[in-house]
Amino acid sequence: MADDQAKGPASYFPSIEKKYGRPIADWQDLVRRSMPAKHMELVAMLKHDHGMGHGHANAIVAHVLAEDKT
C-alpha cells in the first residue's frame, strides 16, 4: 500500500469529484464563502442547495475547517 494515499476526509475527494462533477477546490471555496457558520450548518447547505450526500458534505466541511485552523 502506498504511503501517499489520502486519509481522513480527503479520502472522499476523488469520489466527490466524480459524483458531483466539480473539483474539490470549488466545493472548498463555496464552503469558505458561506462562513462564518457552524459545521452542521455548512453540511446542511451542501446537502440542501447542492444535493450532496451527508458523508461527502461532512468530509468537505471537516477538511476546510481543519485547514483553516492551521
Secondary structure, DSSP 8 states (H G I E B T S, - for coil): --TT---GGGGGHHHHHHHH-S-HHHHHHHHHHT-S--HHHHHHHHHHHH---HHHHHHHHHHHHHHHH-
